[in-house]
């Protein structure tokens, strides 16, 4: 799990630009909106100092992993019900992580 998150973090920079357009699909329009909302929550945590550099890197890496997973799932031109469920579950987990890390009393100095 840790290795997967580290790999996602390393590849984050290269995939961030393509993740937004890959998530914009008429088959699952809520995923793109949710991705943007979570990115805004992360950015707000940075501005307020609630997130440390390491926490930010981890959360953005998670979002990049979700974007890559969505692109792989859409490679055949459609999202199945199971694939949509899996993406929503990944976003739910990421949302919990954002909340938990923003409220863990660690701050950027």
C-alpha positions in Angstrom: 0.0 0.0 0.0 2.8 2.4 1.0 4.7 1.5 -2.1 1.7 2.1 -4.3 1.2 5.6 -2.7 4.8 6.5 -3.2 4.6 5.5 -6.9 1.5 7.5 -7.3 3.2 10.5 -5.7 6.1 10.3 -8.0 3.9 10.1 -11.1 1.6 12.8 -9.8 3.3 15.7 -11.6 3.1 14.1 -15.0 -0.5 13.1 -14.7 -2.1 16.1 -13.0 -2.6 17.9 -16.3 -4.4 15.0 -18.0 -6.4 13.9 -14.9 -9.0 16.7 -15.2 -10.0 16.1 -18.8 -9.9 12.3 -18.2 -12.4 12.6 -15.4 -14.8 14.6 -17.5 -17.1 12.1 -18.9 -20.8 12.0 -19.6 -21.0 8.5 -18.2 -20.0 9.6 -14.7 -20.3 13.4 -14.5 -20.1 13.5 -10.7 -16.6 12.1 -10.6 -15.0 15.2 -12.3 -16.9 17.6 -10.0 -15.8 15.6 -7.0 -12.2 15.5 -8.1 -12.2 19.3 -8.4 -13.9 19.8 -5.1 -11.3 17.5 -3.3 -8.4 19.4 -5.0 -9.9 22.6 -3.7 -10.1 21.1 -0.2 -6.4 20.2 -0.4 -5.5 23.6 -1.6 -7.4 25.2 1.2 -5.6 23.0 3.7 -2.3 24.2 2.3 -3.3 27.9 2.5 -4.5 27.6 6.1 -1.4 25.6 7.2 -3.6 22.6 8.2 -1.6 20.3 5.9 2.1 19.6 6.0 4.1 19.2 2.9 4.2 15.4 3.3 0.5 15.2 3.9 -0.2 17.4 0.8 2.1 15.2 -1.3 0.2 12.1 -0.2 -3.2 13.5 -0.8 -2.4 14.8 -4.3 -0.8 11.5 -5.1 -4.0 9.7 -4.1 -6.0 12.0 -6.4 -3.5 11.2 -9.2 -4.0 7.5 -8.6 -7.7 7.9 -8.9 -7.3 9.8 -12.1 -5.1 7.1 -13.6 -7.5 4.4 -12.5 -10.4 6.3 -14.1 -8.5 6.6 -17.4 -7.7 2.9 -17.4 -11.3 2.0 -16.7 -12.5 4.3 -19.5 -10.0 2.9 -22.0 -12.7 0.6 -23.5 -15.0 3.6 -24.0 -17.4 3.0 -21.1 -17.6 2.7 -17.3 -19.4 -0.4 -15.9 -21.4 -0.2 -12.8 -18.6 -2.0 -10.9 -16.0 0.5 -12.2 -18.1 3.5 -11.1 -18.6 1.9 -7.7 -14.9 1.4 -7.4 -14.1 4.9 -8.4 -16.6 6.3 -5.9 -15.2 4.1 -3.2 -11.7 5.4 -3.9 -13.0 9.0 -3.8 -14.8 8.3 -0.5 -11.5 6.9 1.0 -9.6 9.9 -0.3 -12.2 12.3 1.2 -11.9 10.7 4.6 -8.1 11.0 4.3 -8.3 14.7 3.5 -10.6 15.3 6.5 -8.4 13.2 8.8 -5.1 14.9 7.8 -6.6 18.4 7.9 -7.8 17.8 11.5 -4.9 15.9 13.0 -3.4 18.9 14.8 -0.2 18.8 12.7 0.5 22.2 11.1 3.0 23.6 8.7 5.4 25.9 10.5 
